[in-house]
Amino acid sequence: MQCPFCGEGSLVHQTRDMPYTYDGESTVIPNVTGDFCGACGECVFTDRESKRIGDAMLAFNKAVNARNAAA
């Protein structure tokens, strides 16, 4: 399947760990499954996987904000 973002690459269905950075702090969201473009690096996720990723990002953001507020 052709990448809907760049139109150049093919999408490959894979599971990867996804790095995420918020406010200068980094984490890894494990076992992210989706269709990844080898040309531009964009990803297409199912609604369920997208929600899981968003929930993980939000939880990390809240933890970072709590640490920063306590400092």
Biopython code that builds the backbone (N, CA, C, O; Angstrom):
import numpy as np
from Bio.PDB.StructureBuilder import StructureBuilder

atoms = [
    (1, "MET", "N", (0.836, -1.173, 0.000)),
    (1, "MET", "CA", (0.000, 0.000, 0.000)),
    (1, "MET", "C", (0.889, 1.247, 0.000)),
    (1, "MET", "O", (1.887, 1.297, 0.718)),
    (2, "GLN", "N", (0.538, 2.223, -0.780)),
    (2, "GLN", "CA", (1.281, 3.474, -0.907)),
    (2, "GLN", "C", (1.012, 4.385, 0.291)),
    (2, "GLN", "O", (-0.102, 4.414, 0.813)),
    (3, "CYS", "N", (2.017, 5.115, 0.717)),
    (3, "CYS", "CA", (1.887, 6.027, 1.844)),
    (3, "CYS", "C", (0.931, 7.169, 1.498)),
    (3, "CYS", "O", (1.122, 7.850, 0.490)),
    (4, "PRO", "N", (-0.103, 7.387, 2.330)),
    (4, "PRO", "CA", (-1.036, 8.478, 2.053)),
    (4, "PRO", "C", (-0.473, 9.855, 2.392)),
    (4, "PRO", "O", (-1.068, 10.870, 2.031)),
    (5, "PHE", "N", (0.658, 9.903, 3.075)),
    (5, "PHE", "CA", (1.250, 11.182, 3.460)),
    (5, "PHE", "C", (2.208, 11.710, 2.396)),
    (5, "PHE", "O", (2.076, 12.849, 1.947)),
    (6, "CYS", "N", (3.172, 10.883, 1.993)),
    (6, "CYS", "CA", (4.180, 11.355, 1.036)),
    (6, "CYS", "C", (3.947, 10.848, -0.377)),
    (6, "CYS", "O", (4.428, 11.447, -1.339)),
    (7, "GLY", "N", (3.208, 9.741, -0.510)),
    (7, "GLY", "CA", (2.962, 9.178, -1.829)),
    (7, "GLY", "C", (4.168, 8.505, -2.448)),
    (7, "GLY", "O", (4.092, 8.007, -3.571)),
    (8, "GLU", "N", (5.271, 8.485, -1.735)),
    (8, "GLU", "CA", (6.518, 7.937, -2.271)),
    (8, "GLU", "C", (6.793, 6.513, -1.800)),
    (8, "GLU", "O", (7.196, 5.657, -2.588)),
    (9, "GLY", "N", (6.575, 6.266, -0.521)),
    (9, "GLY", "CA", (6.963, 4.988, 0.052)),
    (9, "GLY", "C", (5.815, 4.005, 0.167)),
    (9, "GLY", "O", (4.642, 4.348, 0.026)),
    (10, "SER", "N", (6.200, 2.787, 0.426)),
    (10, "SER", "CA", (5.224, 1.734, 0.692)),
    (10, "SER", "C", (5.084, 1.575, 2.194)),
    (10, "SER", "O", (6.053, 1.732, 2.937)),
    (11, "LEU", "N", (3.878, 1.264, 2.637)),
    (11, "LEU", "CA", (3.640, 1.029, 4.051)),
    (11, "LEU", "C", (3.950, -0.418, 4.401)),
    (11, "LEU", "O", (3.607, -1.337, 3.657)),
    (12, "VAL", "N", (4.601, -0.609, 5.538)),
    (12, "VAL", "CA", (4.956, -1.934, 6.021)),
    (12, "VAL", "C", (4.338, -2.097, 7.406)),
    (12, "VAL", "O", (4.551, -1.267, 8.290)),
    (13, "HIS", "N", (3.575, -3.167, 7.589)),
    (13, "HIS", "CA", (2.932, -3.433, 8.878)),
    (13, "HIS", "C", (3.977, -3.981, 9.839)),
    (13, "HIS", "O", (4.573, -5.029, 9.592)),
    (14, "GLN", "N", (4.197, -3.253, 10.950)),
    (14, "GLN", "CA", (5.219, -3.631, 11.917)),
    (14, "GLN", "C", (4.780, -3.259, 13.322)),
    (14, "GLN", "O", (3.839, -2.491, 13.523)),
    (15, "THR", "N", (5.495, -3.829, 14.293)),
    (15, "THR", "CA", (5.368, -3.430, 15.682)),
    (15, "THR", "C", (6.724, -2.904, 16.117)),
    (15, "THR", "O", (7.745, -3.577, 15.981)),
    (16, "ARG", "N", (6.712, -1.676, 16.648)),
    (16, "ARG", "CA", (7.953, -1.010, 17.057)),
    (16, "ARG", "C", (7.737, -0.323, 18.399)),
    (16, "ARG", "O", (6.606, -0.075, 18.819)),
    (17, "ASP", "N", (8.848, -0.024, 19.056)),
    (17, "ASP", "CA", (8.806, 0.871, 20.204)),
    (17, "ASP", "C", (8.864, 2.292, 19.653)),
    (17, "ASP", "O", (9.657, 2.578, 18.755)),
    (18, "MET", "N", (8.023, 3.189, 20.190)),
    (18, "MET", "CA", (7.920, 4.539, 19.655)),
    (18, "MET", "C", (8.447, 5.556, 20.667)),
    (18, "MET", "O", (7.880, 5.704, 21.750)),
    (19, "PRO", "N", (9.532, 6.259, 20.318)),
    (19, "PRO", "CA", (10.029, 7.287, 21.231)),
    (19, "PRO", "C", (9.059, 8.463, 21.281)),
    (19, "PRO", "O", (8.412, 8.790, 20.286)),
    (20, "TYR", "N", (8.964, 9.096, 22.453)),
    (20, "TYR", "CA", (8.085, 10.242, 22.638)),
    (20, "TYR", "C", (8.756, 11.223, 23.581)),
    (20, "TYR", "O", (9.284, 10.830, 24.622)),
    (21, "THR", "N", (8.737, 12.507, 23.216)),
    (21, "THR", "CA", (9.334, 13.554, 24.037)),
    (21, "THR", "C", (8.301, 14.619, 24.337)),
    (21, "THR", "O", (7.551, 15.044, 23.459)),
    (22, "TYR", "N", (8.272, 15.045, 25.590)),
    (22, "TYR", "CA", (7.375, 16.110, 26.027)),
    (22, "TYR", "C", (8.134, 16.998, 27.001)),
    (22, "TYR", "O", (8.712, 16.508, 27.971)),
    (23, "ASP", "N", (8.135, 18.278, 26.752)),
    (23, "ASP", "CA", (8.745, 19.264, 27.639)),
    (23, "ASP", "C", (10.178, 18.886, 28.020)),
    (23, "ASP", "O", (10.590, 19.041, 29.170)),
    (24, "GLY", "N", (10.923, 18.388, 27.036)),
    (24, "GLY", "CA", (12.329, 18.058, 27.241)),
    (24, "GLY", "C", (12.595, 16.709, 27.882)),
    (24, "GLY", "O", (13.754, 16.346, 28.081)),
    (25, "GLU", "N", (11.560, 15.960, 28.208)),
    (25, "GLU", "CA", (11.733, 14.627, 28.801)),
    (25, "GLU", "C", (11.262, 13.576, 27.808)),
    (25, "GLU", "O", (10.308, 13.791, 27.060)),
    (26, "SER", "N", (11.942, 12.441, 27.814)),
    (26, "SER", "CA", (11.653, 11.396, 26.829)),
    (26, "SER", "C", (11.231, 10.096, 27.488)),
    (26, "SER", "O", (11.587, 9.793, 28.626)),
    (27, "THR", "N", (10.454, 9.340, 26.721)),
    (27, "THR", "CA", (10.034, 8.004, 27.129)),
    (27, "THR", "C", (9.893, 7.168, 25.860)),
    (27, "THR", "O", (10.119, 7.653, 24.751)),
    (28, "VAL", "N", (9.524, 5.928, 26.039)),
    (28, "VAL", "CA", (9.264, 5.039, 24.906)),
    (28, "VAL", "C", (7.903, 4.389, 25.132)),
    (28, "VAL", "O", (7.628, 3.852, 26.205)),
    (29, "ILE", "N", (7.066, 4.446, 24.116)),
    (29, "ILE", "CA", (5.787, 3.743, 24.147)),
    (29, "ILE", "C", (6.046, 2.390, 23.486)),
    (29, "ILE", "O", (6.351, 2.340, 22.295)),
    (30, "PRO", "N", (5.929, 1.301, 24.232)),
    (30, "PRO", "CA", (6.324, -0.005, 23.700)),
    (30, "PRO", "C", (5.278, -0.625, 22.778)),
    (30, "PRO", "O", (4.079, -0.368, 22.894)),
    (31, "ASN", "N", (5.766, -1.438, 21.876)),
    (31, "ASN", "CA", (4.926, -2.311, 21.050)),
    (31, "ASN", "C", (3.813, -1.591, 20.294)),
    (31, "ASN", "O", (2.649, -1.985, 20.357)),
    (32, "VAL", "N", (4.186, -0.538, 19.586)),
    (32, "VAL", "CA", (3.230, 0.210, 18.775)),
    (32, "VAL", "C", (3.099, -0.498, 17.427)),
    (32, "VAL", "O", (4.087, -0.681, 16.717)),
    (33, "THR", "N", (1.885, -0.889, 17.083)),
    (33, "THR", "CA", (1.637, -1.608, 15.833)),
    (33, "THR", "C", (0.927, -0.694, 14.850)),
    (33, "THR", "O", (-0.052, -0.029, 15.189)),
    (34, "GLY", "N", (1.436, -0.675, 13.635)),
    (34, "GLY", "CA", (0.820, 0.149, 12.600)),
    (34, "GLY", "C", (1.484, -0.102, 11.263)),
    (34, "GLY", "O", (2.304, -1.009, 11.117)),
    (35, "ASP", "N", (1.119, 0.713, 10.292)),
    (35, "ASP", "CA", (1.703, 0.649, 8.957)),
    (35, "ASP", "C", (2.659, 1.824, 8.820)),
    (35, "ASP", "O", (2.239, 2.981, 8.824)),
    (36, "PHE", "N", (3.949, 1.519, 8.699)),
    (36, "PHE", "CA", (5.005, 2.516, 8.720)),
    (36, "PHE", "C", (5.558, 2.732, 7.317)),
    (36, "PHE", "O", (5.776, 1.781, 6.567)),
    (37, "CYS", "N", (5.783, 4.010, 6.972)),
    (37, "CYS", "CA", (6.359, 4.357, 5.668)),
    (37, "CYS", "C", (7.875, 4.414, 5.787)),
    (37, "CYS", "O", (8.409, 5.111, 6.650)),
    (38, "GLY", "N", (8.559, 3.690, 4.930)),
    (38, "GLY", "CA", (10.017, 3.696, 4.918)),
    (38, "GLY", "C", (10.601, 4.960, 4.328)),
    (38, "GLY", "O", (11.771, 5.258, 4.571)),
    (39, "ALA", "N", (9.829, 5.715, 3.561)),
    (39, "ALA", "CA", (10.331, 6.925, 2.913)),
    (39, "ALA", "C", (10.241, 8.148, 3.827)),
    (39, "ALA", "O", (11.221, 8.876, 3.984)),
    (40, "CYS", "N", (9.079, 8.374, 4.427)),
    (40, "CYS", "CA", (8.887, 9.609, 5.213)),
    (40, "CYS", "C", (8.783, 9.368, 6.712)),
    (40, "CYS", "O", (8.866, 10.314, 7.494)),
    (41, "GLY", "N", (8.601, 8.110, 7.127)),
    (41, "GLY", "CA", (8.535, 7.791, 8.545)),
    (41, "GLY", "C", (7.156, 7.947, 9.180)),
    (41, "GLY", "O", (6.993, 7.677, 10.370)),
    (42, "GLU", "N", (6.171, 8.377, 8.410)),
    (42, "GLU", "CA", (4.820, 8.508, 8.960)),
    (42, "GLU", "C", (4.225, 7.128, 9.212)),
    (42, "GLU", "O", (4.692, 6.123, 8.677)),
    (43, "CYS", "N", (3.178, 7.107, 10.044)),
    (43, "CYS", "CA", (2.550, 5.852, 10.435)),
    (43, "CYS", "C", (1.044, 5.971, 10.333)),
    (43, "CYS", "O", (0.477, 7.045, 10.534)),
    (44, "VAL", "N", (0.404, 4.860, 10.018)),
    (44, "VAL", "CA", (-1.055, 4.769, 10.012)),
    (44, "VAL", "C", (-1.433, 3.735, 11.065)),
    (44, "VAL", "O", (-0.963, 2.598, 11.039)),
    (45, "PHE", "N", (-2.301, 4.158, 12.000)),
    (45, "PHE", "CA", (-2.700, 3.291, 13.098)),
    (45, "PHE", "C", (-4.197, 3.021, 13.047)),
    (45, "PHE", "O", (-4.960, 3.791, 12.464)),
    (46, "THR", "N", (-4.606, 1.914, 13.666)),
    (46, "THR", "CA", (-6.035, 1.677, 13.866)),
    (46, "THR", "C", (-6.531, 2.671, 14.912)),
    (46, "THR", "O", (-5.729, 3.264, 15.632)),
    (47, "ASP", "N", (-7.830, 2.853, 14.998)),
    (47, "ASP", "CA", (-8.396, 3.742, 16.014)),
    (47, "ASP", "C", (-8.022, 3.267, 17.411)),
    (47, "ASP", "O", (-7.699, 4.075, 18.282)),
    (48, "ARG", "N", (-8.065, 1.972, 17.619)),
    (48, "ARG", "CA", (-7.748, 1.409, 18.939)),
    (48, "ARG", "C", (-6.286, 1.677, 19.320)),
    (48, "ARG", "O", (-5.997, 2.061, 20.453)),
    (49, "GLU", "N", (-5.373, 1.473, 18.374)),
    (49, "GLU", "CA", (-3.953, 1.692, 18.656)),
    (49, "GLU", "C", (-3.679, 3.183, 18.841)),
    (49, "GLU", "O", (-2.876, 3.567, 19.692)),
    (50, "SER", "N", (-4.329, 4.005, 18.064)),
    (50, "SER", "CA", (-4.180, 5.454, 18.189)),
    (50, "SER", "C", (-4.624, 5.921, 19.575)),
    (50, "SER", "O", (-3.976, 6.777, 20.178)),
    (51, "LYS", "N", (-5.717, 5.367, 20.077)),
    (51, "LYS", "CA", (-6.190, 5.721, 21.421)),
    (51, "LYS", "C", (-5.197, 5.263, 22.478)),
    (51, "LYS", "O", (-4.930, 5.993, 23.433)),
    (52, "ARG", "N", (-4.652, 4.071, 22.319)),
    (52, "ARG", "CA", (-3.668, 3.565, 23.278)),
    (52, "ARG", "C", (-2.437, 4.466, 23.323)),
    (52, "ARG", "O", (-1.928, 4.783, 24.398)),
    (53, "ILE", "N", (-1.968, 4.873, 22.152)),
    (53, "ILE", "CA", (-0.803, 5.762, 22.068)),
    (53, "ILE", "C", (-1.123, 7.110, 22.713)),
    (53, "ILE", "O", (-0.329, 7.631, 23.496)),
    (54, "GLY", "N", (-2.284, 7.669, 22.384)),
    (54, "GLY", "CA", (-2.689, 8.948, 22.961)),
    (54, "GLY", "C", (-2.813, 8.893, 24.467)),
    (54, "GLY", "O", (-2.410, 9.826, 25.160)),
    (55, "ASP", "N", (-3.368, 7.809, 24.978)),
    (55, "ASP", "CA", (-3.495, 7.638, 26.432)),
    (55, "ASP", "C", (-2.115, 7.571, 27.097)),
    (55, "ASP", "O", (-1.908, 8.148, 28.165)),
    (56, "ALA", "N", (-1.180, 6.867, 26.463)),
    (56, "ALA", "CA", (0.182, 6.766, 27.007)),
    (56, "ALA", "C", (0.872, 8.129, 26.992)),
    (56, "ALA", "O", (1.568, 8.488, 27.941)),
    (57, "MET", "N", (0.675, 8.882, 25.915)),
    (57, "MET", "CA", (1.265, 10.224, 25.837)),
    (57, "MET", "C", (0.684, 11.137, 26.912)),
    (57, "MET", "O", (1.423, 11.863, 27.578)),
    (58, "LEU", "N", (-0.623, 11.105, 27.083)),
    (58, "LEU", "CA", (-1.276, 11.941, 28.079)),
    (58, "LEU", "C", (-0.803, 11.595, 29.490)),
    (58, "LEU", "O", (-0.556, 12.494, 30.294)),
    (59, "ALA", "N", (-0.675, 10.318, 29.795)),
    (59, "ALA", "CA", (-0.201, 9.898, 31.115)),
    (59, "ALA", "C", (1.232, 10.384, 31.352)),
    (59, "ALA", "O", (1.559, 10.838, 32.449)),
    (60, "PHE", "N", (2.079, 10.292, 30.337)),
    (60, "PHE", "CA", (3.452, 10.768, 30.465)),
    (60, "PHE", "C", (3.476, 12.279, 30.652)),
    (60, "PHE", "O", (4.209, 12.787, 31.501)),
    (61, "ASN", "N", (2.679, 13.001, 29.866)),
    (61, "ASN", "CA", (2.612, 14.461, 29.989)),
    (61, "ASN", "C", (2.212, 14.871, 31.407)),
    (61, "ASN", "O", (2.805, 15.782, 31.984)),
    (62, "LYS", "N", (1.202, 14.193, 31.967)),
    (62, "LYS", "CA", (0.745, 14.507, 33.324)),
    (62, "LYS", "C", (1.845, 14.246, 34.348)),
    (62, "LYS", "O", (2.021, 15.026, 35.285)),
    (63, "ALA", "N", (2.587, 13.151, 34.172)),
    (63, "ALA", "CA", (3.676, 12.839, 35.095)),
    (63, "ALA", "C", (4.778, 13.891, 35.016)),
    (63, "ALA", "O", (5.316, 14.302, 36.045)),
    (64, "VAL", "N", (5.115, 14.324, 33.817)),
    (64, "VAL", "CA", (6.133, 15.362, 33.637)),
    (64, "VAL", "C", (5.651, 16.666, 34.271)),
    (64, "VAL", "O", (6.408, 17.328, 34.982)),
    (65, "ASN", "N", (4.407, 17.033, 34.019)),
    (65, "ASN", "CA", (3.864, 18.265, 34.599)),
    (65, "ASN", "C", (3.860, 18.217, 36.123)),
    (65, "ASN", "O", (4.156, 19.220, 36.772)),
    (66, "ALA", "N", (3.532, 17.076, 36.694)),
    (66, "ALA", "CA", (3.527, 16.924, 38.147)),
    (66, "ALA", "C", (4.932, 17.068, 38.710)),
    (66, "ALA", "O", (5.119, 17.724, 39.734)),
    (67, "ARG", "N", (5.922, 16.468, 38.062)),
    (67, "ARG", "CA", (7.316, 16.607, 38.512)),
    (67, "ARG", "C", (7.776, 18.054, 38.412)),
    (67, "ARG", "O", (8.457, 18.556, 39.306)),
    (68, "ASN", "N", (7.409, 18.716, 37.340)),
    (68, "ASN", "CA", (7.826, 20.114, 37.147)),
    (68, "ASN", "C", (7.152, 21.031, 38.156)),
    (68, "ASN", "O", (7.765, 21.993, 38.618)),
    (69, "ALA", "N", (5.907, 20.752, 38.505)),
    (69, "ALA", "CA", (5.189, 21.579, 39.483)),
    (69, "ALA", "C", (5.782, 21.414, 40.878)),
    (69, "ALA", "O", (5.789, 22.351, 41.676)),
    (70, "ALA", "N", (6.278, 20.214, 41.161)),
    (70, "ALA", "CA", (6.851, 19.935, 42.479)),
    (70, "ALA", "C", (8.259, 20.509, 42.635)),
    (70, "ALA", "O", (8.755, 20.661, 43.751)),
    (71, "ALA", "N", (8.883, 20.820, 41.529)),
    (71, "ALA", "CA", (10.279, 21.307, 41.575)),
    (71, "ALA", "C", (10.376, 22.756, 41.979)),
    (71, "ALA", "O", (11.477, 23.302, 42.061)),
]
sb = StructureBuilder()
sb.init_structure("model")
sb.init_model(0)
sb.init_chain("A")
sb.init_seg("    ")
for serial, (resi, resn, name, xyz) in enumerate(atoms, 1):
    if name == "N":
        sb.init_residue(resn, " ", resi, " ")
    sb.init_atom(name, np.array(xyz, "f"), 0.0, 1.0, " ", f" {name:<3s}", serial, name[0])
structure = sb.get_structure()
